[in-house]
C-alpha cells in the first residue's frame, strides 16, 4: 500500500471495513484516525455534506488534505452535495483515493464518473434508499464502487433499513451477470448484529460509524465486525 492514496491502494479482502469519520470525535480527529488504522481498518470513509443535498454541513477538502498527511489508509470521499462537479478536483488534489457522487445530484453522471477516473482515482456512485437501481445501471461498467445507502443520508446513528438488503442482492446479481469487478459499498446503520446479513447480500465494503467510534476499543470493534461478516459468508 502506498501513502499517496491512489486507485490501487484499496487492499484486497473479502469484506472491507471503512470507519466513517462522521462518527469520530473531531476534537481529536488525528488521534481517531491513527487508532482505527492501528485497529485494522481497510480505508477511511469521509462524508462531505453541503447543507443542501442533506441538511447538515460537515468539512471540506482541507480536512482531507491534512488527514492524508497522517495516515496510509486510502481516503474514501463521499460527496453528499448538490453540485459534485464543483468539488471533485478539490478532493482529488487533497489526496482522495476514491470520490463518490450521488446519482440524484450529478446532472451528467457519465461525464462526472469519466472525469473522476481520468484523474487517476476510483469513481463511485451512491444511491439513496428509495432510488431505484436502474439509476446506476448505465454506468455500472464504468464505476469502481456503487454505494448503497441503507439509511437516508445526513446523520449518523440511524437504524438500518432492512429493505435495502434486497437492493444489495439485486445489484450483486447484476454485477455478476455482467462479469464486472464493481464493488458494492453499504453505508448506514451497520452494526455487529446485521453485518452478517449485509455481507451475505453482497456487500464488499461496509461503512461503520458508531459501530466503531462509540466503542471503547476500536480494534476489537473492527475485528468483531470483520469476523462476523466472514463467518456469515462461510455459511453460504
C-alpha positions in Angstrom: 0.0 0.0 0.0 1.4 3.4 -0.9 0.9 6.6 1.0 -0.4 8.5 -2.0 -4.0 7.1 -1.7 -4.2 6.3 -5.4 -6.6 4.0 -7.2 -4.7 0.8 -6.4 -4.3 1.3 -2.7 -7.6 -0.4 -1.6 -6.4 -3.6 -0.1 -7.9 -6.9 -1.4 -10.2 -8.5 1.1 -13.5 -10.3 1.1 -15.2 -7.7 3.3 -13.5 -4.4 3.9 -14.3 -2.2 7.0 -14.4 1.5 6.4 -14.9 3.5 9.6 -16.9 6.6 9.0 -15.2 9.7 10.3 -18.6 11.4 10.7 -18.9 9.4 14.0 -15.4 10.3 15.2 -14.5 12.9 17.8 -13.5 15.9 15.7 -11.7 17.5 18.6 -9.0 14.8 18.3 -9.5 13.6 14.7 -5.9 12.8 14.1 -5.8 10.5 17.1 -9.1 8.9 16.0 -7.7 8.2 12.5 -4.5 6.7 13.9 -6.5 4.5 16.3 -8.6 2.9 13.6 -5.6 2.5 11.3 -3.8 0.6 14.1 -7.0 -1.2 14.8 -7.1 -2.7 11.3 -9.4 -0.5 9.3 -9.1 -1.0 5.5 -10.0 2.5 4.4 -11.4 5.7 5.9 -14.9 6.9 4.8 -15.1 10.7 4.7 -18.6 12.3 4.4 -18.9 15.7 2.8 -22.2 17.5 3.4 -23.2 20.9 2.0 -26.4 21.7 3.9 -28.4 21.5 0.7 -28.4 17.9 -0.6 -28.5 16.9 3.0 -29.3 19.3 5.9 -26.0 19.1 7.9 -22.8 20.7 6.9 -19.5 18.9 7.6 -16.0 19.7 6.4 -14.1 20.1 3.2 -11.0 19.3 1.2 -8.7 21.0 3.7 -9.5 18.3 6.3 -8.8 15.6 3.7 -5.5 17.2 2.8 -4.4 17.3 6.4 -5.6 13.8 7.2 -3.7 12.5 4.2 -0.5 13.5 5.9 -1.2 11.4 8.9 -2.4 8.1 7.6 -1.5 5.5 5.0 -5.1 4.4 4.7 -7.0 5.2 1.5 -9.4 8.1 1.9 -12.8 7.3 0.5 -14.7 10.6 -0.1 -18.5 10.6 -0.3 -19.8 13.8 -1.7 -23.3 14.3 -0.4 -23.6 17.7 -2.2 -25.8 19.3 -4.8 -23.1 20.2 -7.2 -20.4 17.5 -7.0 -18.7 18.6 -10.2 -17.6 21.8 -8.5 -15.8 19.9 -5.8 -14.3 16.8 -7.4 -10.9 18.4 -8.2 -10.5 19.8 -4.7 -10.8 16.4 -3.1 -8.7 14.6 -5.6 -6.0 17.2 -5.2 -6.3 16.8 -1.4 -5.5 13.1 -1.7 -8.7 11.2 -2.0 -8.3 7.6 -3.2 -12.0 7.4 -4.3 -14.6 10.0 -4.9 -18.2 9.0 -4.8 -21.0 11.2 -6.1 -24.8 10.8 -5.8 -26.8 9.7 -8.8 -29.5 12.0 -7.6 -27.2 15.0 -7.6 -24.9 14.6 -10.7 -26.7 16.1 -13.7 -24.4 14.4 -16.1 -23.4 11.2 -14.3 -21.5 9.5 -17.1 -19.4 12.7 -17.6 -18.7 13.1 -13.9 -17.7 9.4 -13.5 -15.4 9.5 -16.5 -13.8 12.7 -15.3 -13.0 11.3 -11.8 -11.4 8.3 -13.4 -9.4 10.5 -15.8 -7.8 12.0 -12.7 -6.4 8.6 -11.7 -8.6 7.8 -8.7 -11.5 5.4 -8.2 -15.0 6.6 -9.0 -18.1 5.7 -7.1 -21.8 6.4 -7.5 -24.1 6.5 -4.5 -27.9 5.9 -4.4 -30.3 6.8 -1.7 -32.6 4.1 -0.2 -35.6 4.9 -2.3 -33.6 5.5 -5.5 -34.1 2.5 -8.0 -31.0 0.6 -9.1 -31.6 1.4 -12.7 -30.2 4.9 -11.9 -26.8 3.4 -11.9 -27.1 0.5 -14.5 -25.9 2.5 -17.5 -22.7 3.5 -15.7 -22.2 0.2 -13.9 -19.4 -0.8 -16.2 -17.6 2.5 -15.6 -17.7 2.9 -11.9 -15.4 1.1 -9.4 -17.9 1.3 -6.5 -21.6 1.6 -6.1 -22.5 2.9 -2.6 -26.0 1.7 -1.5 -27.2 4.0 1.2 -29.0 1.9 3.8 -30.3 4.9 5.7 -31.5 8.3 4.5 -28.3 10.3 4.3 -27.5 13.2 6.6 -26.9 11.9 10.1 -25.1 9.0 11.8 -26.6 6.6 14.2 -29.8 5.9 12.2 -31.3 2.4 12.1 -30.6 0.1 9.1 -33.4 0.0 6.5 -33.9 -3.7 6.0 -35.5 -3.4 2.6 -32.1 -2.3 1.2 -30.9 -5.9 1.6 -33.0 -6.9 -1.5 -31.4 -3.9 -3.3 -27.9 -5.1 -2.5 -28.7 -8.6 -3.6 -30.2 -7.4 -6.9 -27.1 -5.2 -7.5 -24.8 -8.1 -6.8 -26.7 -10.3 -9.2 -26.4 -7.7 -12.0 -22.7 -7.2 -11.4 -22.1 -11.0 -11.6 -24.4 -11.3 -14.7 -22.2 -8.7 -16.5 -19.0 -10.2 -15.1 -17.9 -6.9 -13.7 -15.4 -6.1 -10.9 -17.5 -3.3 -9.4 -17.6 -3.3 -5.7 -20.7 -2.7 -3.5 -20.3 -0.5 -0.5 -23.1 -0.2 2.1 -23.4 2.8 4.4 -25.9 3.4 7.2 -26.9 1.6 10.3 -24.2 -1.1 10.1 -23.9 -2.9 13.4 -22.5 -6.2 14.7 -26.0 -7.7 14.7 -26.6 -7.0 11.0 -23.3 -7.0 9.2 -23.6 -10.8 8.6 -26.7 -10.4 6.5 -25.3 -7.3 4.8 -22.2 -9.3 3.8 -24.3 -12.3 2.6 -26.4 -9.9 0.5 -23.3 -8.9 -1.4 -21.5 -6.0 0.3 -17.8 -5.8 -0.4 -17.2 -2.7 1.7 -19.2 -1.8 4.8 -19.1 1.7 6.3 -19.2 1.6 10.1 -19.6 4.8 12.1 -21.0 4.5 15.6 -20.4 0.7 15.4 -16.7 1.6 15.7 -16.4 5.1 17.2 -18.9 4.6 20.0 -17.0 1.6 21.4 -14.2 1.7 24.0 -11.8 -0.3 21.8 -11.8 0.4 18.1 -9.5 -2.6 17.3 -11.9 -5.0 18.9 -14.9 -3.4 17.2 -13.3 -3.7 13.7 -12.1 -7.2 14.4 -15.6 -8.4 15.5 -17.3 -6.7 12.6 -15.0 -8.4 10.1 -15.1 -11.8 11.8 -18.9 -11.7 11.9 -19.1 -10.8 8.2 -16.6 -13.6 7.3 -18.4 -16.2 9.4 -21.7 -15.3 7.6 -20.1 -15.7 4.2 -18.6 -19.1 5.2 -22.1 -20.4 5.9 -23.3 -19.6 2.4 
